[in-house]
Amino acid sequence: MKNIKILALLIISVIGFNACESDDSLTYIAQPTGEFTFSNSFLSEYTLTTATSSNLGERFTWDDANFDIPTNVTYEMQKSITGDFTDMEVLGSTSANEYTLTIGDLLGFASEAGLDNDPSTENPDTGTVSFRVRAFIGADSSEELLTPSQALTLVLPEAASGEPVCEFDQLWGVGAGLPSAGWGWTTPESFNCIGDGVYGANVNLQNLGGAEPNNNFRFFTVEGDWASGRNYPWFIDEGYTIDANFEDAMDGDNNFAFVGTTGTYYLEIDSANKTITLDDPQPLGVCEFERLYGVGAGLPTAGWGWATPVNVLCSGDGVYSVSVELQNLGGAEPNNNFRFFTVDGDWASGRNYPWYVDAGYTIDANLVDAMDGDNNFAFVGTSGTYTLTIDDNNMTITLE
């Protein structure tokens, strides 16, 4: 009887051992299940410009792929120009649930697809490029899930021959550091698109020192919209190199602070090379002359001589402008008269008040015929700094 019990225990032990051994050898087989799709929304079309190449083009997102077992999953972003993925290219892989492409990436794909915005070629400026995500486990797993193919419509805006292309037609400058603008939208400074991704303007910059923030300002992408502001940290975060005459104002809005010498400068924002620079004032646009010259007692920084004439620069097509000090001290002495000239140092190139009236110009009421020997302009307003604009298109001379 005792032997029978011992034999029974041995049989049970063997069965238990085999059972444990069988448990240890269990394997889990991956079974891709459920839907695997993009979770983000897509635009009807994607407009691409070189000026915005560093901006976000598209952020693809998706939910976890389900392989019915707990395991790490790799996601692979794939691209196809043909759309059927016979030309499939792997753009990259990630363990996260998103993958981003910049405008610059999409521009490269558009080029591969044969798109261009040159009106002189027959190549289309609109086309599609397809994308999908492959989810898999292990290094060479044949078990995979693929999202449906998503085609993005890429558009290269056609530029007229010779016309620059920018993200915006212009940027706007507002703030105490731009005294012609100040903190308001009545007379903001306009930085026009003057080259591909390049904005520029000749502006008066102010730094009076002291505790009062008289040197701060900010750029805006939409006129009149405070929410469209781009402050100093915005440009730093985008990787811009900024002229040493500008600093973070460290005020409530982290505006720009102009820390240089008060005066007129050419300010350029180059979004292609990511620089903000200052230089001497320079002609912008296309005019009959690169600049006109102002000379006379009414322009106290110039006077009646050629040492320091006021440069009224071509600031846009057919438009001359300058921020200038105008003087009217009253009395018998003609301290408020001046004249424009087309050639530096040439008295014979003068254009006086009657010259513009005879040409059909409408002239600001603060400027009248001096009725002196040369019929110069006479400034009859209050002495101060003004923006003087001569518009050959609309045939006006204005002061602001």
Helices and strands as residue ranges (DSSP letters): H 2-24, E 46-47, G 50-52, E 56-61, E 74-80, E 89-94, E 98-102, H 103-112, E 126-136, E 144-146, E 150-155, E 170-174, E 189-195, E 198-205, E 216-220, G 226-228, E 229-230, H 232-237, E 241-242, E 246-248, E 256-258, E 263-270, E 275-279, E 291-295, E 310-316, E 319-326, E 337-341, G 347-349, E 350-351, H 353-358, E 362-363, E 367-369, E 377-379, E 384-391, E 396-399
